[in-house]
C-alpha cells in the first residue's frame, strides 16, 4: 500500500460497532441499512463500504441504546435545549407544577419496573408498560415540549430462562430533558428470571401504540406454532395516513403517533390491512395483511335467488352500503320467489369489503369474494353484533 493510500485510509470517516456493547436490537440496521447489517453472530456490523455524509452522525450514534456505535469523524453535539425558543409566560405554568409530587408509576416505567408476569399452561406472559407522560421538569415548560411521551424503541430477547427487555427514547428534544432530572434516564434495561426449571422454546411479542409491550415466552412448541393473537396489530411502519381508521367497520382503530387497534373491538376482518398502503398491519397470526389496490377491492355480492329480504345485512352495515329493493318480476318465475319480495342491493361506492354482511346472513345470500377470510366469528364479533342491535 502506498504512503498516500495509507494516509487516506486513516483519515477516512467510518462508523464502527463495539460487539461487547451491542444487544442485537436491530435499531441501527432498520434505520440505516446502507451502513449496518445484522451478522450471523447476532451482532450489528458495519458494511465494508458505507456512506458517512448521508445521515447526521449524531442521529446514527444516538439510535443505539447502549452506545455501541462510534464514528471516527466529527460528531455534532447532542440536542441543545438552549437553542430552542422559550415559551412566553412559561414560569407561571411551571410554578403550578414544581411542587406537585412525582408520579411514581411513570417514574417506575422510565426505569423499566412496571411489569407483570403470569405463568400459564404453555407459556409465560409478561406485560411491560412504557412511559406515557414526559415528567414535569422545568425545561419541559420553558421550551413548550409535549406532555405526552413519544414512543420508545424496544428490544426483547430470551437467553436460557432470562427475559431481557430494553427501551430507549429517540425523540432528540425530549431526550435532551433526561439530562435535567435524576429520575429521567434516556433508556432502561431490565432482566427477568422467568423460572429456573422452565424449558423455553420461543417467544412472540407486540409493542403497541399505547406503550404496552406484551411478551409471550412459550414452553410448548405446538402452542407457539398455533398461537393467535386476539386482534390485528398496527406496526411501526404506520404513517398515520388515517385510511385504516376510516374503513374499520367497528371503530376499533384510533389515531396517534402510530394508530392503535383496540383488541376488544377488532373482529379480525382484515379490511384495515387490505387498504393500508404501507403494509403496516399484521393479522392475528403475525402475518402482514396483503394490500389490494383500491380499484380491485372486491365488493359485497348478493345472490338474489337466496336472499329472503330479512334485512340483517342492512342493519349490520356501518357504511350504509346495502339497501332493500323490489326483486325483478322475472325472479318470481326463474327462482320461485314470492311476489313483491324485497332483496338486498349493494351500493358499491360505499362498500369497504369488511364482510360484516356476509357473517350475519344465515342464507349465504351475500358474500365478499376476497382471500382474507374469518376462520370463525369469535366472541368479539358476537359482542359487536350484540352492541349494535
Buried (B, 14 or more C-beta within 10 A) or exposed (E): EEEEEEEEEEEEEBBEBBEEBBBBBBBBBEBBEEBBBBBEEEBBBBEEEBEBEEBEBBEBBBBBBBEBBBBBEEBEEEBEBEEBEEBEEBEEBBEEEEEEEEBEEBBBBBBBBBBEBEEEEBBBEBEBBBBBBBBBBBBBBBBBBEEEBBBBBBBBBBEEBEBBBBBBBBBBBBBBBBEBBEBBBBBBBBEBEBBEEBEBBBBBBBBBBBBBBBBBBBBBEEBBEEBEBBBBBBBEEBEBBEBBBEBBBBEBBBEBBBBBBBBEBBBBBBBBBBBBEBEBBBBBEBEBBBBBEEEEBBBBBBBBBBBBBBEBBBBBBBBEBBBBEEBEEEBBEEBEBEEEBBBBBBBEEBBBBBBBBBBBBEEEBBBBEBEBEBEEBBEBBEBBBEEEE
